[in-house]
Amino acid sequence: MKTQEDVFATLRQLMSEMFELAPEDITLEANLRQDLDIDSIDAVDLMVRLREITGKRINPEDFKNARTIQDVVDTVYRISAE
């Protein structure tokens, strides 16, 4: 995943498959809990998949303050660039 756009595209595909969400509902501004109904269990599942994809250790603390898809994209991009 070279760019933030790559991260977003991967995240959108992953969330669409994992949580049966319509891809058009997964926007950068979408709130994880309010708009997409992603709870803490879903978030853990998502982190596991992102770790598999990036090959990087993902610390739950990194996502503690993530509220929107943009927050997740920023965090994954930062982690994968390290």
N, C-alpha and C positions, 0 to 999 in steps of 0.2 A: 504494500500500500504506500504509494509514493506521495500522494497529495491528499489534502483534506477531502477533495471530491471522491477519491478512491475509497477513503475510509467511509464516507457517507454512503456510497453505492453499496459497499460490502455490508454495512450496518443495516441499510434498508432491506436488502435481500435476506439477510439473516433474520431480522425481526419479522419480516413478512412470513417467512417459513416457520419460524419457531412459535410465533404467537398468533398466527392466522390473521395478521393485520393487512389491510389494503395498502399497497406501496404508496399510493397517493396521500394516505393519511400520515405517513412517516416523513414529516418535514423537519427542517432544522429548528423551527420554532416550536414544534410539538412538545408539550409537557409530558414527561414519561408517565406520571401517575394519572393526572387529570384527563389528558387527551387520549393516551394509549392504554391506560389501565395496566401499566407495568408495576407489579408489586415487588417486594424485596426478594421473594423466591425467584421470580422471573429475572430479576437483575443478576442474581447469583448464576443462574443458568446461562445468561448472556455473557457474563464475565468468563465463564468456563470456555464457551465457544470462541470468544475473542482471544483467549490465551492460546487455544489450539491454532487459530489462524495466524496470530502474530508471532507465536513462538516465544513471547515475552511473558514474564511473570507480571500478573496484574494484581495489584494490591486493592482490596475492597475499599481501603481508605481513599484511594484515588477517585472513587466514584461516589463517595459519601455525599458530596455537595452537588452532584449532577442532577439537574432538574429537567433539562431539555435534551433533545437529540444533539443540538450543537455542543452542549457540554460534554456529551459522550464522545462525539467526533474529535473535539479538541484533546480530550484526555487520551484516547486511543492513538491519535496522531503523535502526541508528545511521547507516549510510551514506545511506540514503534520506531520513532526517530532516535531513541536513546541508544 
